[in-house]
């Protein structure tokens, strides 16, 4: 991988990791649904007028926008607001990789490798460790909501799988165009029109900065660069880097928000990420070992 490409990979991972801290900062002044609305409104307007609709039906775009953006991010923002620290949220949300494999197996008939089962068991033990340490900056509601967000993300991944090789950057923009009206309506209904109006009239530079970071850096720049890299490098080479996102999330949350890094929290993170590593690398390592063994047997 060229040095410039490696720099872009690491920059994107850092942006995505710090994004969890920025979400927490934004939630300090804005309710979850309104922050979600602002994110996708800024993401899709005015870009939707310049980006051609993805080569798929409007119904599939609407389904993706509702599931992946309106529902998934609403759950994540509610989780952080309800009591899950940004560092832990960045770790637990990565469970979407395991849920995606399980959903693909049940809905698309894809085969589950034994290493996937082993990795899942290890990652879920990390969740169990978090559940044993509820209290302080971690609530049961926040824990459940972030796990639900990971499940919904995996559902969005299955939708993308069905869509095939379409322009993912265009899907981000048009999916956001579907999400923001839903989120605005939900915010007005649930969080109250008076609160929304007061927020718009008194919005601070901190809130504006949080929205622009989440929309332009984490979403448009992050996904745009990542999709550009995917066109130039194998997924197997880029996917392992995503496991650095929760590391950046945990460290940045500790540095900027003072999130305590207790030993159990570090161990839980290692279990979740370790299980994901086994899920990602285990099948390929086993397959390489099997081929080498067959080659040696033939040689004998």
C-alpha positions as CSV (number, residue, x, y, z in Angstrom):
1,X,0.0,0.0,0.0
2,X,1.4,3.4,-0.9
3,X,2.3,5.7,2.0
4,X,-0.3,8.2,1.0
5,X,-3.0,5.5,1.0
6,X,-1.9,4.3,4.4
7,X,-2.1,7.9,5.7
8,X,-5.6,8.2,4.4
9,X,-6.6,4.9,6.0
10,X,-5.3,6.0,9.4
11,X,-6.7,9.5,9.1
12,X,-10.2,8.0,8.3
13,X,-10.0,5.6,11.3
14,X,-9.0,8.5,13.6
15,X,-11.9,10.6,12.4
16,X,-14.4,7.8,12.9
17,X,-13.0,7.0,16.4
18,X,-13.1,10.7,17.6
19,X,-16.6,10.9,16.1
20,X,-18.0,9.1,19.2
21,X,-16.6,11.9,21.4
22,X,-18.0,14.6,19.1
23,X,-21.5,12.9,19.3
24,X,-21.3,13.1,23.1
25,X,-20.3,16.8,22.9
26,X,-23.2,17.4,20.5
27,X,-25.7,15.6,22.8
28,X,-24.7,18.0,25.6
29,X,-26.7,20.7,23.8
30,X,-29.0,18.9,21.4
31,X,-31.4,16.0,22.0
32,X,-30.6,12.7,20.1
33,X,-33.2,12.8,17.3
34,X,-32.6,16.5,16.5
35,X,-28.8,15.8,16.3
36,X,-29.5,12.9,14.0
37,X,-31.7,15.1,11.8
38,X,-29.1,17.8,11.6
39,X,-26.4,15.3,10.7
40,X,-28.3,13.9,7.7
41,X,-29.8,17.2,6.6
42,X,-26.3,18.8,6.4
43,X,-25.0,15.6,4.7
44,X,-27.6,15.4,2.0
45,X,-28.4,19.1,1.3
46,X,-27.3,20.5,-1.1
47,X,-25.2,17.4,-2.2
48,X,-28.3,15.5,-3.4
49,X,-28.8,18.1,-6.2
50,X,-25.4,17.3,-7.6
51,X,-25.0,13.6,-7.0
52,X,-26.9,11.2,-9.3
53,X,-29.3,8.7,-7.7
54,X,-27.7,5.3,-7.2
55,X,-28.5,2.7,-9.8
56,X,-31.2,0.9,-7.8
57,X,-34.9,1.4,-7.0
58,X,-36.1,4.3,-4.9
59,X,-37.7,1.7,-2.6
60,X,-34.3,0.1,-1.8
61,X,-32.8,3.5,-1.2
62,X,-35.7,4.4,1.2
63,X,-35.3,1.1,3.0
64,X,-31.5,1.6,3.4
65,X,-31.9,5.2,4.5
66,X,-34.5,4.3,7.1
67,X,-32.7,1.2,8.5
68,X,-29.1,2.3,8.3
69,X,-29.4,6.0,9.0
70,X,-32.7,7.0,10.7
71,X,-33.0,3.9,12.9
72,X,-29.4,2.8,13.5
73,X,-28.1,6.3,14.3
74,X,-31.1,7.3,16.4
75,X,-30.5,4.2,18.5
76,X,-26.8,5.0,18.8
77,X,-27.4,8.6,19.8
78,X,-30.1,7.6,22.3
79,X,-27.6,5.0,23.7
80,X,-24.9,7.6,24.3
81,X,-27.5,10.1,25.7
82,X,-29.0,7.4,28.0
83,X,-25.8,6.2,29.5
84,X,-23.1,4.4,27.5
85,X,-19.7,6.1,27.4
86,X,-18.4,7.0,23.9
87,X,-15.4,4.7,24.4
88,X,-17.5,1.7,25.1
89,X,-20.0,2.6,22.4
90,X,-17.2,2.7,19.8
91,X,-16.3,-0.9,20.9
92,X,-19.7,-2.4,21.2
93,X,-20.9,-1.0,17.9
94,X,-18.2,-3.1,16.1
95,X,-20.3,-6.2,17.0
96,X,-22.2,-5.3,13.8
97,X,-19.5,-7.3,12.0
98,X,-20.5,-10.5,13.8
99,X,-24.3,-9.8,13.6
100,X,-23.8,-9.2,9.8
101,X,-22.3,-12.7,9.4
102,X,-25.2,-14.3,11.4
103,X,-27.8,-12.4,9.4
104,X,-26.1,-13.2,6.1
105,X,-26.2,-16.9,7.1
106,X,-29.9,-16.9,8.0
107,X,-31.1,-14.6,5.2
108,X,-28.7,-15.1,2.4
109,X,-27.6,-18.7,3.1
110,X,-24.0,-17.9,3.6
111,X,-21.9,-20.5,5.4
112,X,-20.8,-19.9,9.0
113,X,-17.2,-20.9,9.8
114,X,-16.4,-22.5,13.1
115,X,-14.0,-19.6,13.7
116,X,-17.0,-17.2,13.5
117,X,-18.6,-19.1,16.3
118,X,-15.4,-19.0,18.4
119,X,-15.0,-15.2,17.7
120,X,-18.7,-14.6,18.6
121,X,-18.3,-16.4,21.9
122,X,-15.3,-14.3,22.9
123,X,-16.9,-11.0,21.8
124,X,-20.1,-11.8,23.6
125,X,-18.1,-12.6,26.8
126,X,-16.9,-9.0,26.5
127,X,-20.5,-7.8,26.5
128,X,-21.2,-9.9,29.5
129,X,-18.3,-8.3,31.3
130,X,-19.7,-4.8,30.6
131,X,-23.1,-6.0,31.9
132,X,-21.5,-7.0,35.1
133,X,-20.2,-3.5,35.7
134,X,-23.3,-1.4,35.1
135,X,-23.4,1.9,37.0
136,X,-21.7,5.3,36.7
137,X,-21.3,6.1,33.0
138,X,-22.9,2.8,31.9
139,X,-26.7,2.1,32.2
140,X,-28.6,-1.0,31.2
141,X,-30.7,1.1,28.8
142,X,-27.6,2.5,27.1
143,X,-26.0,-1.0,26.8
144,X,-29.2,-2.4,25.2
145,X,-29.6,0.5,22.8
146,X,-26.0,0.4,21.5
147,X,-26.3,-3.4,20.9
148,X,-29.6,-2.8,19.1
149,X,-27.8,-0.2,17.0
150,X,-25.2,-2.8,16.1
151,X,-27.9,-5.3,15.1
152,X,-29.6,-2.6,12.9
153,X,-26.3,-1.8,11.3
154,X,-25.8,-5.4,10.4
155,X,-29.3,-5.3,8.8
156,X,-28.1,-2.4,6.7
157,X,-25.1,-4.4,5.6
158,X,-27.4,-7.1,4.4
159,X,-29.3,-4.5,2.4
160,X,-26.1,-3.3,0.8
161,X,-25.2,-6.9,0.0
162,X,-28.5,-7.2,-1.9
163,X,-27.9,-3.9,-3.7
164,X,-24.7,-5.2,-5.3
165,X,-21.9,-3.0,-6.7
166,X,-23.6,0.5,-6.7
167,X,-22.1,3.9,-6.0
168,X,-21.8,3.9,-2.2
169,X,-21.0,7.6,-1.9
170,X,-24.3,8.3,-3.8
171,X,-26.1,5.9,-1.5
172,X,-24.8,7.8,1.5
173,X,-26.2,11.1,0.2
174,X,-29.5,9.8,-1.0
175,X,-29.9,7.6,2.1
176,X,-29.4,10.7,4.2
177,X,-32.1,12.5,2.1
178,X,-34.5,9.7,3.2
179,X,-33.5,9.8,6.8
180,X,-33.6,13.5,7.7
181,X,-37.4,14.1,7.2
182,X,-38.2,11.0,9.2
183,X,-35.8,12.2,12.0
184,X,-37.2,15.7,12.0
185,X,-40.8,14.5,12.3
186,X,-39.8,12.2,15.1
187,X,-37.9,15.0,16.9
188,X,-40.8,17.4,16.6
189,X,-43.2,14.7,17.9
190,X,-41.1,13.1,20.7
191,X,-38.7,15.9,21.7
192,X,-41.2,18.7,21.2
193,X,-41.6,21.5,18.7
194,X,-40.9,24.1,21.4
195,X,-37.6,22.6,22.4
196,X,-36.6,22.3,18.7
197,X,-37.5,25.9,18.0
198,X,-35.6,27.1,21.1
199,X,-32.6,25.1,20.0
200,X,-32.6,26.5,16.5
201,X,-32.9,30.0,17.8
202,X,-30.1,29.6,20.3
203,X,-27.8,27.2,18.6
204,X,-24.2,27.5,19.7
205,X,-20.9,27.3,17.8
206,X,-20.2,24.0,19.7
207,X,-23.4,22.5,18.3
208,X,-22.7,23.7,14.8
209,X,-19.1,22.4,15.0
210,X,-20.3,19.0,16.2
211,X,-22.9,18.7,13.4
212,X,-20.4,19.7,10.7
213,X,-17.8,17.3,12.1
214,X,-20.2,14.4,12.1
215,X,-21.7,15.3,8.7
216,X,-18.7,16.4,6.7
217,X,-15.7,14.7,8.3
218,X,-17.1,11.5,9.6
219,X,-19.8,10.9,6.9
220,X,-18.9,12.6,3.6
221,X,-15.1,12.6,3.9
222,X,-14.8,9.4,5.9
223,X,-17.1,7.3,3.7
224,X,-15.9,9.0,0.5
225,X,-12.2,8.3,1.2
226,X,-13.0,4.8,2.4
227,X,-14.9,3.9,-0.7
228,X,-12.1,5.4,-2.9
229,X,-9.6,3.1,-1.1
230,X,-11.9,0.1,-1.5
231,X,-11.7,0.6,-5.2
232,X,-7.9,0.4,-5.1
233,X,-7.3,-2.3,-2.4
234,X,-8.8,-5.6,-1.5
235,X,-11.4,-5.6,1.3
236,X,-9.2,-8.1,3.2
237,X,-6.4,-5.6,3.4
238,X,-8.5,-2.7,4.6
239,X,-11.0,-4.4,6.9
240,X,-8.5,-5.1,9.7
241,X,-7.8,-1.4,10.1
242,X,-11.4,-0.8,11.1
243,X,-10.7,-2.6,14.3
244,X,-8.5,0.4,15.3
245,X,-11.7,2.6,15.4
246,X,-12.7,1.5,18.9
247,X,-9.1,1.9,20.1
248,X,-9.1,5.6,18.9
249,X,-12.6,6.0,20.4
250,X,-11.6,4.7,23.8
251,X,-8.4,6.7,24.0
252,X,-10.0,10.0,22.7
253,X,-12.9,9.6,25.1
254,X,-10.4,9.2,28.0
255,X,-8.3,12.2,26.9
256,X,-11.1,14.6,26.0
257,X,-14.0,13.6,28.2
258,X,-12.1,12.0,31.1
259,X,-13.7,8.6,30.7
260,X,-12.1,6.3,33.2
261,X,-10.2,3.3,31.7
262,X,-10.7,0.7,34.4
263,X,-9.1,-2.7,34.0
264,X,-12.4,-4.4,33.4
265,X,-13.2,-1.9,30.6
266,X,-9.9,-2.6,28.9
267,X,-10.4,-6.3,29.2
268,X,-13.9,-6.1,27.8
269,X,-12.6,-4.1,24.8
270,X,-9.9,-6.7,24.2
271,X,-12.4,-9.5,24.3
272,X,-14.8,-7.8,21.8
273,X,-12.0,-6.7,19.5
274,X,-10.2,-10.1,19.9
275,X,-13.3,-12.0,18.9
276,X,-13.7,-9.8,15.9
277,X,-10.1,-10.4,14.9
278,X,-10.7,-14.2,15.1
279,X,-13.9,-13.8,13.1
280,X,-12.0,-11.8,10.5
281,X,-8.7,-13.6,10.2
282,X,-9.6,-17.1,11.5
283,X,-11.2,-18.6,8.3
284,X,-8.4,-17.2,6.1
285,X,-5.6,-18.5,8.4
286,X,-7.3,-21.9,8.6
287,X,-7.8,-22.1,4.8
288,X,-4.1,-21.1,4.2
289,X,-3.0,-23.8,6.7
290,X,-5.3,-26.4,5.0
291,X,-3.9,-25.7,1.5
292,X,-0.3,-25.8,2.8
293,X,-1.0,-29.2,4.4
294,X,-2.6,-30.5,1.2
295,X,0.3,-29.3,-0.8
296,X,2.8,-31.0,1.5
297,X,0.7,-34.2,1.4
298,X,0.8,-34.2,-2.4
299,X,4.5,-33.6,-2.3
300,X,5.1,-36.6,-0.1
